[in-house]
Amino acid sequence: MSVLVNVNGRISDGASAAISVFDHGFLYGEGVYETMRTYNGEPFLFDRHMQRLRASAGMILLDVPDSDNDFLQRCLETMAAAGLGNKRSEGFDEAYVRILHTRGIGDLSYDPAATPIPSVVIIVKPLPLTPESQFQHGVKVCMVDVIRNHPQSVNPLIKSNNLLNNALCMQQALRKGGVEGVFRNYRGELSECSQSNLFIVTHGVVRTPPLDAGLLAGITRGFVFELGAAAGVTVEEAVLNDSDLFGADEAFFTSTTKELMPIVQVDDRTIGNGKPGPVTRNLLGDYRRRANEMTTTVVR
Ligand SMILES: Cc1ncc(COP(=O)(O)O)c(C=O)c1O
């Protein structure tokens, strides 16, 4: 199983994939991206990811001329070339699929006119497996003192290639022994994590910071609202502070690759009874069941 990269339609192995140093994605972080994964060999919630990619691009005034179907075909071609996403193959692996859409190649200038043609890169590799023990026992996360980007600087709603704020958050969390870092916003409220959204559960009610706390509208986050509605569990947005998290019965973070990950420790504080709680476990079970149901069994 290999890592393959599709650069503007040309597929090559990970080591030889190349893009110009004059691409403004490289020079300025000017671009947007999506991370997807497959279930049953099929990119999950592809349409929602495309919708968000277009919304992100719109917020930096970046044109996305290709259709959703163009993107899908490129992803499927690259997956097929990597031996992923094909249900007929032995020992079939799920795929990690990352689409990057940058401003493109041009002179050293912030003027978008310098870069008339965007670059599209698709990275496909076997989905890195998260140990099941983490889902069973939960994980530690850490509060960080890096503040989430102010919405009027680089708005966290933009899933942008400019990820320094996120990288600094994760670096600090890793140094403190956590698997994820929890950001506060400029007002001191909880916002999200370096690469996931944050949820807490108190007296059976699930709460997550509102979008205007400055965070990415996670696809998994959105799906949790739907799962809650279907299961009769209240899931709502609420301004949250440190004490809400420390005093929660349960907590979890969500992302495409980590699904719903139970949090049992924040820095040196135990959350709830130190074990993944029933609401989190049920929602994770529902998530996996729905993801499985929603991916067809069409053989490509
Ligand atoms: C900052 C941030 N928040 C939240 C998420 C989770 O988003 P999704 O559920 O769409 O994967 C991500 C995913 O990469 C992220 O980078």
The ligand as a Tripos MOL2 file, in Angstrom:
@<TRIPOS>MOLECULE
LIG
   16    16     1     0     0
SMALL
NO_CHARGES

@<TRIPOS>ATOM
      1 C1         -9.1030   23.1060   13.5200 C.3       1 LIG1
      2 C2         -9.9900   21.9420   13.2320 C.ar      1 LIG1
      3 N1        -11.1690   21.8330   13.8770 N.ar      1 LIG1
      4 C3        -12.0040   20.8040   13.6690 C.ar      1 LIG1
      5 C4        -11.6820   19.7910   12.7700 C.ar      1 LIG1
      6 C5        -12.6270   18.6450   12.5520 C.3       1 LIG1
      7 O1        -13.2750   18.7760   11.3190 O.3       1 LIG1
      8 P1        -13.9070   17.5400   10.5640 P.3       1 LIG1
      9 O2        -14.8840   16.9060   11.5040 O.co2     1 LIG1
     10 O3        -14.5540   18.1430    9.3830 O.co2     1 LIG1
     11 O4        -12.7900   16.6070   10.2170 O.co2     1 LIG1
     12 C6        -10.4780   19.8600   12.0650 C.ar      1 LIG1
     13 C7        -10.1260   18.8130   11.1110 C.2       1 LIG1
     14 O5         -9.0910   18.7860   10.5140 O.2       1 LIG1
     15 C8         -9.6190   20.9690   12.2930 C.ar      1 LIG1
     16 O6         -8.4480   21.0900   11.6360 O.3       1 LIG1
@<TRIPOS>BOND
     1     1     2 1
     2     2     3 ar
     3     2    15 ar
     4     3     4 ar
     5     4     5 ar
     6     5     6 1
     7     5    12 ar
     8     6     7 1
     9     7     8 1
    10     8     9 2
    11     8    10 1
    12     8    11 1
    13    12    13 1
    14    12    15 ar
    15    13    14 2
    16    15    16 1
@<TRIPOS>SUBSTRUCTURE
     1 LIG1         1 GROUP 0 **** ****
